Amino acid sequence: MSSQLEIDPGKLADPTAERLWTSATVVTFVRTVAAVALSTWAAYDGSLRLLVIGLAVYWVGDMLDGFVARLLDCETRIGGTMDILCDRMCAAAFYVGLAWLQPELSPAIFVYLFNFMVIDHFLSLTYLAWPIRSPNYFYLVDHRIWWWNWSKPAKAVNSAFFAVLLLVTGWMWVALAIAVALVVLKIWSMTLLFKLGLPLPTAPLPSTSG
């Protein structure tokens, strides 16, 4: 791992650059408020169309905040963590709204939410144990775990594919099988991660005197 980290300094965390408010995090918060508001309105109004618009805002905003972070060189670990948390809020609002409007899809939806909001959430936050800026660079730690979780194909299957399948086909049993498969994949990834081990932070504890 050390040699890879040495040749990719731009992907490493910079403590001096860490701050909450950047152009990217502004996009993150705006798209989260907009997506959750639309999903809430959709559930209240019984409108699948509004729910899909909320999902689109979430996805477009999620791509935009990452693009802005890289373009303006304001990619931080704080921003990466907020992005992960806000993704869960947006996804929960959409899927709970979908379960409200189409309750026959609920078994698949809630297995998926268990995976995305618990197992995948834990996996996504473990990047903080290494000095990298986001899970997008986890290949510097372990390429196999990164490929199955944060490569572009993995992200597409883990988020977009499942939602599109439900919306286009309504095949609950197929979606349920995919959600269960995602749970198995994430547990396997977690097993690999535990074998790898999570390093302890090196920063000293703050002084409690005074």
Secondary structure, DSSP 8 states (H G I E B T S, - for coil): -HHHHHH-GGGB--GGG--S--HHHHHHHHHHHHHHHHHHHHHHHT-HHHHHHHHHHHHHHHHHHHHHHHHTT---HHHHHHHHHHHHHHHHHHHHHHHHH-GGGHHHHHHHHHIIIIIHHHHHHGGGGTTBSSGGGGGGT-HHHHHHHTSHHHHIIIIIIHHHHHHHH--HHHHHHHHHHHHHHHHHHHHHHHHH------S-------
